[in-house]
Amino acid sequence: MNKSELIELIAEKADISKAKAGLALDALVDGVTGSLKKKEDVTIVGFGTFTVSKRAARKGRNPATGKEITIKATTLPKFRPGKALKDAVK
């Protein structure tokens, strides 16, 4: 499912226009992104939790040359599904 298909589904389920469904989806994505930028968790009960995780710097190898390289530390988003979502997918 891509974004436009999701917008169509939201519009149909909520009985609203596709334009309003698109705005709602964009608002959700912006809200989650903004909270994660502030290092805040976002929990949607029954669906899951979005968190921010830190990955430490580490050593790696360039696969083409075999030369050892240092991979920089980074911060990245993670998603942990809730119980209801896990049960629905079984």
C-alpha positions in Angstrom: 0.0 0.0 0.0 1.4 3.4 -0.9 0.5 6.9 0.4 -2.3 7.6 -2.1 -3.9 4.2 -1.5 -3.8 4.9 2.3 -5.4 8.3 1.8 -8.2 6.6 -0.2 -8.7 4.1 2.6 -8.8 6.8 5.3 -11.3 8.9 3.2 -13.6 5.9 2.7 -13.4 4.7 6.4 -13.9 8.2 7.9 -16.4 9.3 5.2 -14.4 12.4 4.4 -12.9 13.8 1.2 -9.5 12.6 -0.1 -8.2 16.1 0.4 -9.1 16.1 4.1 -7.8 12.5 4.5 -4.5 13.6 2.9 -4.2 16.6 5.3 -5.0 14.3 8.2 -2.3 11.8 7.2 0.2 14.6 6.6 -0.6 16.0 10.1 0.0 12.6 11.7 3.3 12.1 9.9 4.4 15.7 10.8 3.4 15.2 14.5 5.3 11.9 14.8 8.3 13.4 13.1 8.3 16.5 15.2 8.1 14.5 18.4 10.9 12.2 17.4 13.1 15.2 16.5 12.5 16.4 20.1 13.5 12.9 21.3 10.0 12.2 22.6 8.3 8.8 22.2 4.9 8.6 20.4 2.5 5.9 21.6 -0.7 5.0 19.8 -2.4 2.5 22.1 -3.2 -0.7 20.2 -1.0 0.2 17.3 2.5 0.8 18.6 5.2 3.1 19.8 7.7 5.2 17.8 11.0 5.8 19.7 14.4 7.3 19.0 17.4 5.1 19.4 21.1 5.9 19.4 23.6 3.7 17.6 27.2 3.9 18.8 30.1 4.4 16.5 31.7 1.1 15.4 34.3 -0.4 13.2 33.4 -1.9 9.8 35.0 -3.0 6.6 34.7 -1.6 3.1 33.5 -4.7 1.1 35.2 -3.6 -2.1 38.7 -3.1 -0.6 38.5 -4.9 2.8 40.0 -1.8 4.4 38.8 -1.1 8.0 36.6 2.0 8.4 34.9 3.8 11.2 31.1 4.0 11.0 29.8 7.2 12.7 27.4 7.2 15.6 23.8 8.0 14.6 20.3 8.5 15.9 17.5 6.7 14.2 13.7 6.1 14.6 12.3 2.8 15.7 8.8 1.3 15.8 7.6 -1.3 18.3 4.2 -2.7 17.4 1.5 -3.0 20.0 -0.2 -6.2 21.1 -3.4 -5.4 19.1 -1.4 -4.9 15.9 0.6 -8.1 16.5 -2.5 -10.1 17.2 -4.3 -8.7 14.1 -1.4 -9.7 11.8 -1.1 -13.3 13.1 
